[in-house]
Amino acid sequence: MADVNTPSTPPPVSNGGGGGSGTIVAVVVVVVLLLLAWVFFFRGDADKTGTDVKVDINAPAVAPAPAAPEPTAPPAPPPGG
């Protein structure tokens, strides 16, 4: 038997029009990373100048324990026993 030769058209050529969203995402990621680096590395020491923090770690004195009650006398034995 003979093979059937069916002509086919090649797929359309893309001109690279779908790369815009990837570029936008990459730019946003780079900007966020730069902002985080600036906050963590450069802003950390800027707020510490001129700050005077006083912490009082002395606990108040403990109140004395109340006096123990006086022991009561044992009950009297029943009469006639």
Secondary structure, DSSP 8 states (H G I E B T S, - for coil): ---------------STT-HHHHHHHHHHHHHHHHHHHHHHTSTTGGGTT----------------------------TT-
